[in-house]
Amino acid sequence: MSALDDIVGIFKKAAAGEVMRLAAQQAEKELIDLRADNQRLTDQLNEWGEQYRKIISDGGCPDEVHCACVPALREEIKRLQAEQERKC
């Protein structure tokens, strides 16, 4: 092997190491993002559960006899409408 081949080999190893380092950084970022998404969704699910338990413990929904989820859905509609208005 020539000196040039040695240098090329060194650069290939360095490049491979850099690619692995960048891939690890990207994986770490994605993991952090997924954990944040998981926490947000878990919090939302817990909130829905708490709303449902409150409605049921209060004897149901006073203005809806068919579904205990109506108040939670109304709150979600209000939240989404407010979010949409902020975007406009």
Secondary structure, DSSP 8 states (H G I E B T S, - for coil): --HHHHHHHHHHHHHHHHHHHHHHHHHHHHHHHHHHHHHHHHHHHHHHHHHHHHHHHTTS-TT-SS-TTHHHHHHHHHHHHHHHHHH-
